[in-house]
C-alpha cells in the first residue's frame, strides 16, 4: 500500500492549524473553516491536522447525506465517531432533539477538560439542524474552552449563514513551485521537461487533477518517448476531479450549462459567457431560463450582469469536455442559430464549424479566411481557435491543414498561451507538408523557444526556418534570421549574431536550402525597416560604426509613423545601439501602447523589458523598476521565462542603487535560475553586475572587483559584449578602492575606444572619472572636473552623484575639506533623490570625516567618537578586517589599528563582536 502524498504549498494553512492546536493546549477553544473547490486538498488538509494532533483525542468525520432520515444525521455521525468518549448511545442523546447550544455542551462534555480536536469534512452537506448546531458552536470559541473545530466546505458554501462569523481560510491553486514538487513525487525525476510543463499547465494548480493526469499517462508518455493524449485533461479526468456537483443536476440545467460552456469556449478569456446569447439559444431549445437557478444553488455557475460565470475554469471545462460529442455539437449549432447580422458573422461561423461532424472543406476555408482578416475586434485566442478548427475540418490536404494549424499556433503564442501553441504545433506536424509550411512551423517553434527555452534551441530552429522559407517567403526568412540574431545576442555569441544576419560563414544547418537563397536581393535590401535593421546591426557587430549609424538612423526615422509593435521594438533596440537613450524610451513606450492595443500578450513583456533597460541606461532607476516589475508580471502571465530572467536582472540593478541587499540577492538568484540553464549570458552579466554594485555600495571594494574582473577583462568568463563596457566604471572604482589600480588600466583603454563610438551618452563623463581614479595627484583634479562637466550633458543623477562622492573623497584625502564638503553635500542630495540608501550613508560618513555634521550626528554612545573613528567603527561592524578598512579609507593598517584601540577604550568594549553589537543596536535606535 502506497503512503499518502505529502501536502505541498499549504504552509500558511498548516500554520493556522498549528495556531489552533496551541490555543487548545492552553485551555482555550477555537474554530477554522477551510473553503476550497474540489481537488484543492481540503480533505487531505483535515486528515493531516487530525494525524498531527497529539494533545488529546480527535473526532474526525465526513458529512452524511442531508437526506438521511435522522433529523440530526450530521451530529449523529459525529457522535458515532466519538466511540469510547461517549457514555450513552448517540440515538438516545438525539432522541429528544438538541437545543441550539446542545452540540456545544456535548463537545465540552466529550473533552472532559482535555484538548479535543473535532474535524468535520464537507460540513455544508450536513442536514439543516446539524449544520445550525455546528455553526452555533463554531461561532463561540470562548464557550468551547479546550475544544477545537476544523471544518471544510466548498468555496461557494463558505458564505452559508450557519457559518457566518467563523474564521475562513480559502485554499487556492498550488503555487508553481509546490505543484512542481508534487509532480516530482507523482511522476519521478525522469519525466520529460516538456511533459512536465504540459501537466502543470493543464492541472492549473489543482493537486487532485494533477494526480489524475499523471495516472493516465504511460511510462513512455511521461518520458517523452510517446505522444501525449489530446486533450491531456479529457472529460473523464475533469469530471472525476471537479464534476461531483454536476451529477445530480436536472437535464435542462445541465444542457443550459453546456450552452454557457460552449459559448465561452469561443472566448475563454472573456471571464464568462454572453448571457443574452445563451438564454436565446436555450429558449430555442425549449429550456426555461429558470433552470440556471438550480446551477446557481449548486454552486456551479451564476448570472453576473451580462455574463454567465462558472465558479471555476475547471468546472467550465468539465461541463464542456464531459458532455457527449453529439450534445456538444447540438449546443454549438443552437448558438450559431441564435447569432445574426454581419457583426456576428465570425462567431456564427466558428460555432457552425464546432458543430460540424466530419470534414467540411468549404466551411473550413471560409472560417480560415475570416480568422485571417485584419479586424481588430477579433481576439487572437479566438483566431487561434478558429484556425485550429478549420485545420481539423481540412483532412484531404496535409499542407493546408498544417498551414492552418501552424497559423493557429502563432496566434496562440501572440496571445500569451505558449502551452496551447506547442500543442497545436505538435498536431501540425502530423503528416507531410510543403517546405514553406514546415518553415513557418519552425519559425513559431523558434519564437516560442526564444521566449521560454535555451537560446541555442531558439537559434537552431530559427535558422532551419530561414533555410526552409528562403526560396518561397523571403520576408519571413528575414524575420527568422532576425529572431536567430536575437537568440545569439541573448547568449552573448557575436559570431553567431553575424552569421544569422548574413555575415561570415553560412549558418544554415545541413539539409536546408543553400544559404545563397537566404540573401535578400539588392533592390529589396534598400527598402523596409527590417532590412535596414539587419544591415545596421550587422555593421555594428562587425565594427563598422559609420554604416551602422546610417542604417539604424533610417530605422528610427521610420518608427515615427510606424504602428507595428515588432518594428517599434527593433527601433528601440536600434536607438540603444546608437546611444540615443531618449529615443529608445520614446519608441519603446509607443511600441508598448500599440502592443497592448493589439492584444500582443507575448510581446508586452519584451517591450517592457526594453523600456526598463532604456530607463536604466538613462539613470532613471525608479521608472526602470516600475516597468520591470510590470514586465515581470506580464512575463509570468505569458509564460516567457527568458523575459522574466531579464526583468529580474534589471530589478537587481535597481535594488543595488536603492541599497536593498536582500532584494538584490533575491532577484539575482531568480535571474540566474533561468539564465544558467537557458544560456542567457546577457541576463547573467547584468545580474553579476548588480551584485558587484551592491558590494561597492556597502564599501566592499575587494569583493566587487573580484566579481567584475572576469566580466570586463578578456578570457573565457568574459561578460556579455553589449553589457561589459557598461560595467567597466564600477570595476575601475572597485579596483582603485581595493588598492589594485593596475588591474583596471587595460579595461579603461578598451572603454575609451568604446566611448568614442557614442554608445552611451554618459560614457565621456564616466571615462574621465575612471581616468581620475587611476591618475596621479597632479592630473586627478582636472579629470574629476572634466567628468562633472561631461555629466551636465547627460541624464542620470546617480552617476553624477557617484562622481561627486569620489571627487569629495579625493579632496578630503588631499586635505581640502572645505572643497570636499561642497562636493559631498551635492552628492548627498542626489543620492537621497535616487533613494540610494547605502550611498547616502557613505556620503554622510565622508561629510562627518570632513568635520561637517550636516550629514547627521552619530547617536548615543557613538557621539563620543571622532568622524574617522566613527567610520572605522562602522566598517568593523560590517565585518571588515583592518586591512580592508585601510583600503576603504585610504589610510594605513597601522592607523586603523591605532584608531580602533581608541574606539574600544572610549566605548568600553573588549572585542570586535561587542563593537559590532553596539553599533547595530545604536544605529537601530
Secondary structure, DSSP 8 states (H G I E B T S, - for coil): --------S-HHHHHHHHHHHHHHHTT--EEEEEE--TTSSHHHHHHHHHHH--SS-EEEEE---TT-SSTTHHHHHHHHHHGGG-SS-HHHHHTT---TTHHHHHHHHHHTTS-EEEEEETGGGS-HHHHHHHHHHHT-HHHHTTEEEEEEE-GGGGG-GGGTTS-EEE-----HHHHHHHHHHHH-TTS-HHHHHHHHHHHTT-HHHHHHHHHTS-HHHHTTSS---SSSS-HHHHHHHH-GGGTTS-HHHHHHHHHHHHHHHHTGGGSSEEHHHHHHHHHHTT--TTHHHHHHHTTSEEEETTEEEESSHHHHHHHHHTS-HHHHHHHHHHHHHT--SGGGHHHHHHHHHHH--S--HHHHHHHHHHHTS--TTS-HHHHHHHHHHHHHT--S-HHHHHHHHHHHHHHHHHTT-HHHHHHHHHHHTSS---HHHHHHHHHHHHHHHHHSS-HHHHHHHHHHHHHHHTTT-HHHHHHHHHHHHHHHHHHT-HHHHHHHTT-SS----TTS--GGGGS--HHHHTSSHHHHHHHHHHHHHTT-HHHHHHHHHHHHHHHTT---HHHHHHHHHHHHHHT-HHHHHHHHHHHHHHHHHTT-HHHHHHHHHHHHHHHHHTT-HHHHHHHHHHHHHHHHHHT-HHHHHHHHHHHHHHHHHHT-HHHHHHHHHHHHHHHHHHT-HHHHHHHHHHHHHHHHHTT-HHHHHHHHHHHHSSSTT---TTTHHHHHHHHHHHHHHTT-GGGGHHHHHHHHHHHTTT--TTHHHHHHHHHHHHS-HHHHHHHHHHHHHHHTTS--HHHHHHHHHHHHHHHHHTT-HHHHHHHHHHHHHHHHHTT-HHHHHHHHHHHHHTT-GGG----GGGGGS-HHHHHHHHHHHTT--HHHHHHHHTS-HHHHHHHHHHHHHHHT--SHHHHHHHHHHHHH-
